[in-house]
């Protein structure tokens, strides 16, 4: 199990993704998804929870990859902004 976890972390480093960032975004998505637009909810759910690629999401929704990249970026910014303003995740983690 530890070997598998190390391989996954290495893969994320090679690809340039942050496992910790995606975990944080998934938790913020659980808290703040109702505040996102329908498209952003769908795209972030597919990206974070179903672990689909940008290309797969674009194909499934019949839109361009750039449209999905933009939707992910905007949703990510909104999730982080909601946490910055509301702080529910921080409070759940024991912060003040």
DOFI-288331 format. One record per residue: x, y, z of N, C-alpha, C in turn; residue in one letter. Coordinates in pm, whole numbers. Layout:
! DOFI-288331
SITE:X:Y:Z:X:Y:Z:X:Y:Z:a .
...
END
This chain:
! DOFI-288331
SITE:83:-119:0:0:0:0:87:126:0:x .
SITE:190:128:82:279:244:87:348:263:-47:x .
SITE:389:151:-109:452:158:-241:359:224:-341:x .
SITE:232:186:-338:134:242:-431:116:391:-406:x .
SITE:109:430:-280:94:571:-246:214:652:-294:x .
SITE:334:597:-277:455:665:-326:454:679:-477:x .
SITE:407:576:-546:398:582:-693:299:690:-737:x .
SITE:187:700:-666:87:801:-701:144:940:-678:x .
SITE:213:961:-565:273:1092:-538:379:1126:-642:x .
SITE:458:1028:-682:559:1050:-785:493:1088:-917:x .
SITE:386:1019:-952:313:1049:-1075:261:1191:-1071:x .
SITE:205:1233:-959:155:1369:-948:268:1471:-964:x .
SITE:386:1442:-910:499:1533:-924:546:1540:-1069:x .
SITE:551:1425:-1136:595:1421:-1275:498:1496:-1365:x .
SITE:369:1475:-1342:267:1538:-1425:249:1685:-1389:x .
SITE:291:1722:-1270:280:1861:-1229:154:1891:-1150:x .
SITE:86:1789:-1105:-34:1808:-1026:1:1798:-878:x .
SITE:-79:1858:-797:-57:1853:-654:-166:1771:-589:x .
SITE:-127:1659:-531:-221:1572:-464:-289:1645:-349:x .
SITE:-213:1722:-273:-268:1796:-161:-367:1901:-208:x .
SITE:-334:1968:-318:-423:2071:-372:-554:2009:-417:x .
SITE:-547:1895:-488:-668:1830:-534:-753:1779:-418:x .
SITE:-688:1732:-312:-761:1688:-194:-832:1806:-129:x .
SITE:-762:1918:-116:-823:2039:-60:-941:2083:-145:x .
SITE:-923:2086:-277:-1032:2127:-366:-1151:2034:-357:x .
SITE:-1128:1904:-342:-1238:1809:-329:-1315:1835:-200:x .
SITE:-1244:1866:-93:-1311:1896:33:-1387:2028:26:x .
SITE:-1328:2127:-39:-1398:2254:-57:-1520:2235:-147:x .
SITE:-1507:2149:-247:-1619:2119:-336:-1735:2059:-256:x .
SITE:-1704:1969:-164:-1809:1911:-79:-1883:2018:0:x .
SITE:-1810:2118:45:-1872:2224:125:-1947:2327:41:x .
SITE:-1885:2369:-68:-1935:2486:-141:-1996:2456:-278:x .
SITE:-2012:2331:-315:-2068:2299:-447:-2202:2366:-476:x .
SITE:-2291:2377:-377:-2419:2443:-407:-2405:2589:-452:x .
SITE:-2291:2650:-426:-2270:2790:-463:-2214:2805:-605:x .
SITE:-2175:2695:-667:-2120:2697:-803:-2232:2692:-905:x .
SITE:-2199:2731:-1029:-2296:2717:-1138:-2313:2569:-1172:x .
SITE:-2416:2538:-1246:-2441:2399:-1283:-2324:2341:-1362:x .
SITE:-2271:2417:-1457:-2157:2370:-1536:-2036:2348:-1447:x .
SITE:-2009:2440:-1357:-1893:2427:-1270:-1908:2307:-1176:x .
SITE:-2029:2283:-1126:-2052:2165:-1042:-2025:2037:-1119:x .
SITE:-2076:2030:-1240:-2058:1911:-1323:-1911:1888:-1354:x .
SITE:-1845:1993:-1399:-1705:1982:-1439:-1616:1946:-1320:x .
SITE:-1634:2014:-1208:-1551:1987:-1091:-1580:1849:-1032:x .
SITE:-1705:1806:-1037:-1739:1671:-992:-1670:1567:-1077:x .
SITE:-1672:1587:-1207:-1603:1494:-1297:-1452:1497:-1276:x .
SITE:-1397:1616:-1260:-1253:1634:-1249:-1199:1583:-1115:x .
SITE:-1265:1621:-1007:-1214:1587:-874:-1261:1451:-822:x .
SITE:-1389:1422:-841:-1445:1302:-780:-1438:1180:-871:x .
SITE:-1462:1201:-1000:-1456:1089:-1095:-1318:1073:-1157:x .
SITE:-1230:1169:-1132:-1092:1166:-1180:-1082:1155:-1332:x .
SITE:-1171:1227:-1402:-1165:1230:-1548:-1068:1338:-1593:x .
SITE:-1010:1318:-1711:-919:1418:-1766:-999:1531:-1829:x .
SITE:-930:1642:-1856:-994:1755:-1923:-1052:1712:-2057:x .
SITE:-977:1630:-2131:-1024:1582:-2261:-1150:1497:-2249:x .
SITE:-1153:1409:-2150:-1270:1324:-2130:-1393:1406:-2093:x .
SITE:-1375:1504:-2007:-1486:1589:-1967:-1537:1669:-2085:x .
SITE:-1444:1723:-2165:-1483:1800:-2283:-1563:1713:-2380:x .
SITE:-1516:1592:-2404:-1584:1502:-2495:-1723:1466:-2443:x .
SITE:-1734:1439:-2314:-1863:1403:-2254:-1964:1516:-2261:x .
SITE:-1915:1640:-2254:-2004:1756:-2253:-2019:1822:-2389:x .
SITE:-1945:1774:-2488:-1955:1829:-2623:-1903:1971:-2636:x .
SITE:-1800:2002:-2559:-1739:2136:-2566:-1589:2121:-2585:x .
SITE:-1522:2233:-2603:-1377:2230:-2625:-1302:2206:-2492:x .
SITE:-1179:2161:-2506:-1093:2142:-2389:-1069:2275:-2319:x .
SITE:-1055:2382:-2397:-1031:2514:-2339:-1149:2558:-2254:x .
SITE:-1271:2528:-2297:-1390:2564:-2219:-1388:2493:-2084:x .
SITE:-1345:2367:-2084:-1338:2291:-1959:-1226:2344:-1871:x .
SITE:-1111:2375:-1930:-1000:2434:-1852:-1044:2564:-1787:x .
SITE:-1116:2647:-1862:-1165:2774:-1807:-1264:2750:-1694:x .
SITE:-1355:2654:-1713:-1455:2624:-1610:-1388:2571:-1483:x .
SITE:-1288:2486:-1498:-1214:2433:-1382:-1141:2546:-1311:x .
SITE:-1075:2632:-1385:-1000:2743:-1325:-1093:2838:-1251:x .
SITE:-1208:2871:-1311:-1303:2961:-1246:-1363:2897:-1122:x .
SITE:-1398:2769:-1131:-1455:2699:-1015:-1353:2689:-903:x .
SITE:-1229:2659:-938:-1122:2652:-838:-1106:2786:-767:x .
SITE:-1104:2893:-844:-1091:3027:-786:-1209:3058:-695:x .
SITE:-1330:3020:-737:-1448:3044:-655:-1444:2966:-526:x .
SITE:-1406:2838:-534:-1399:2756:-414:-1300:2814:-313:x .
SITE:-1184:2855:-361:-1084:2914:-273:-1131:3049:-217:x .
SITE:-1202:3126:-299:-1256:3254:-255:-1364:3234:-149:x .
SITE:-1453:3136:-169:-1556:3107:-70:-1493:3067:63:x .
SITE:-1389:2985:57:-1322:2944:180:-1255:3063:247:x .
SITE:-1195:3150:167:-1129:3268:222:-1230:3357:293:x .
SITE:-1349:3372:235:-1450:3460:292:-1530:3395:404:x .
SITE:-1564:3266:387:-1653:3200:484:-1579:3117:588:x .
SITE:-1471:3052:548:-1386:2979:641:-1443:2854:702:x .
SITE:-1542:2790:637:-1602:2669:694:-1501:2554:705:x .
SITE:-1419:2536:604:-1322:2426:605:-1223:2445:720:x .
SITE:-1175:2567:736:-1080:2596:842:-1141:2568:979:x .
SITE:-1267:2606:996:-1335:2579:1124:-1354:2431:1147:x .
SITE:-1385:2357:1042:-1401:2211:1055:-1270:2145:1092:x .
SITE:-1157:2203:1051:-1027:2148:1081:-977:2190:1219:x .
SITE:-1058:2267:1291:-1019:2307:1426:-957:2445:1433:x .
SITE:-953:2515:1322:-897:2650:1322:-998:2751:1372:x .
SITE:-954:2872:1389:-1045:2977:1437:-1081:3071:1327:x .
END
